[in-house]
Amino acid sequence: MNEPNNPNSPAPSTRRDFLKKTSTAVAGGALLGSLSVERGAHAAGSDTLRIALIGCGGRGSGAADQALSTAGSVKLIAMADAFKDRLDGSFNELKKNHQDKVEISDDHKFVGFDAYKHAIALADVVVLATPPGFRPIHFEEAVKQGKHIFMEKPVATDAPGVRRVLAAAEEAKKKNLKVGVGLQRHHQLGYIETLKRLHDGEIGDITAMRCYWNGTTPWVHPRAELEKHAGRKLTEMEYQMRNWYYFVWLCGDHIVEQHIHNLDVINWVKQGHPVRAQGMGGVEVRKGPDYGEIFDHHAVEFEYADGSRCFSYCRHINGCWSDVSEHVVGTKGSCHVGGGRGEHTMRDVKGESTWKFKGKGKDPYQQEHDDLFEAIRNNKPYNEAEYGAHSTMTAIFGRMATYSGKMIEWEDAINSKISVMPRHFAWDAEPPVKPRPDGWYDHAVPGKTVVI
């Protein structure tokens, strides 16, 4: 499981001081021509790899820890975050764990919406781990500056963002940049062996799939607690970024932020993405102003090009059946692909066990960084951005189906012009959604919400 960032709650003491320390970054789409600037990727065979961390929450700090635990000489030399307290907390923890590998002077710690540009400029490898809505912007900039990249999943929160990532991924290939994406199951030995057997036809042609991310509600940062800690009112932009999991432009909804892992595995099984989807979802239990605008459950039927279907379920409701896993049925048997009890097992059509993975591999979160850094040092082809973008779009596709209540075609979805992102970024700017007078946020209404 890739845990979402868990930002600390302290905010700057005064809004005026805070606004002085930050600047505005334009969120508009970058033209491909602007990606032509190259400042030189790390050359194979050279020694120390300089790392910059962009996004210093829980997942970013974890990814930086793993990058610093790879073989060879590595140094964390720059950090960037929208919030200074989050950067400081991450720095202190990383410095404690990697004293000799964290060398960051105060002038290499950048705060604000455009902080990422300055940190990227100093590094050979960048770790992109802000809330997902910022990923296309940061990925474009890292490619533009000619840097190797590890970016957390998902890689966007809307179709325009996915298209930006796909375009930048092509530029990264031209520049021979190595790109890793935090879909760590691709680096997990049990999954790798299971998928090889499935692709070799061990259970025949795959005819049906199902996958789950059913669990409990993750962290929430109530506005009242944040403002009490800050000693002042927060702007709406500050509040949403502190409580980012519950806003579509930042998180994508939990079908995108978490369930992407399971949908990515199904795409891996099918070696492609679905072609149409329909589904249902809503807010049944998790209600209140601090839970923003996302649903607490989604159920989607995805159809793939060969007519096979995946039945996808994700839920954030406490006290219910929990399961995070993937399963497939073939013409010669079935497979518990991964997750939950009995993972990485196969059965014949009579239900008799035919194979079980018994090996042990390294922590996949560490393995994905080991693989990326090994590719950088030895100049091996390495670019996970395309399948990362398609798996992200699959999850967004499912959200489009549940929010609209419509049957949607892939081509219509990925070419949607509807953006969920702000027009520009500043602490006093208006985010795409605002609370009603009662403090609650409107949710998508199936049958009425437009997604294409």
C-alpha positions, 0 to 999 in steps of 0.5 A: 500500500502506498500510504498518502502523505500525512502532512503536519498541521502547523501553519505560519504564524501570520497570513501576511508573512506566509504570503511573503514567503510564497509565490504563484505558479501558473497551472496552465498546460505546457506546450511540448516545445517548451520541454526542449531545454536540457541541462544534462542528466547524470552520466553513467559511470559517475559517482554520487547521485544528487537527489531532490525531494519535492513534497515532504509529507509521509510518502515523500519522506518514505520515498526519499529514505528508500532512494538514500538506501540504494547502492552507491553514493547518493546525497539528498541535496535539496528539498521543496514543499508548499509548507515549511513545517512539513519540510522541516519535519521531513528534513529532521527525520531524514537527517537522523536516519541518513546523517552522512547522506543528507547535505542540505543548507538552508538555501537549498530548502525551498518553500512555496508553489514554485519551490519545485523548480529551484530544487529540481535545478540542483539535482540529478534525480528528483523524487516527486511526491506532492499531492497527485494534482501537482504531478503533471506540472512537476513531471514536465519541469523535471523532464524539461530540466533533463533530470531522472525521476521517481514520481509517486502514483497516481500521476494526475487527477484528470484527463488533461493531466494524464495527457501532459504526463504522456507527452512529457514521457515521450520527451523523457525517452528522447532525452534518455531520462529514467522514470520510475512510478510508485506502482511497486507491485511491478517490483514485487517478486510474487506479483512478477512470477504470478504475472509471468505464469498468467501471460504464459497461459497457465490458466488459459485465456483470462475471461473475468477479473475482480479487484478490491480496495475496501478499507477504513477512512484514512487520516483527516485534518479538521479545519478547526484543529488546523486553525487552532494550531495556526492561531488564525483562519486559513485561506480556503487554498491552505485548508484544502492543501492541508486536508488534501485527501478529500478534494478531487483536484488534489487527490483524485478521489480514493478510487484514484489515490489508492485503488489505482494499485489494484486497477494497475494489476488488472491492466498488467494482467490484460496488457492494456487498458479498458475500453469502456466503463460504467458504475455507481458510487456515492457518499453513504456514511462519511459525511461532513465538512471536513470530508470534502467532496469525494465519495466513500464507495465506488463500484465499476464494471470495466470492459477490455478490448477482448470483451472480458470484464473487471468488477472493481470495488473500493470503499472507505467505510469503517466497520465493513468487510475489508480487503485489498486484492486482485483475482482473475478467472481463466478458461483453465482455472483461476488465480488469486493474483495478490493481496489478502489471504492466499495471494499468488495462488492458482487453481484448476477448474475444479478448484484444486490448488496447482501452484503457490508462490513460496519465494521471498523478495525484498520490500517492493518499495525499496526494490523499485528504487533499487531498480531505478537507480541501477538503471541510472548508473548503468544507463539501461532503458527505464521508463514507467511513465506510460503504464503509470499514466494509463493506470492513473487514467483507468482509475480516473475513468472509473471515477468518471463513470461513478460520478456521471452514472453513464457508460463511458468510452475510453477515447472520450474519457482520455480526450476530455477537456474538463480540468479539475485543477485551479487556474493558478496557484497562490495562497489567496487564490480560489480553489476549484471547489468552495464550501457552501454557507453551511461549510459542507461541500457539494458532491458529484450527482450521478445523472447530472454531473458532466465529466466529458 
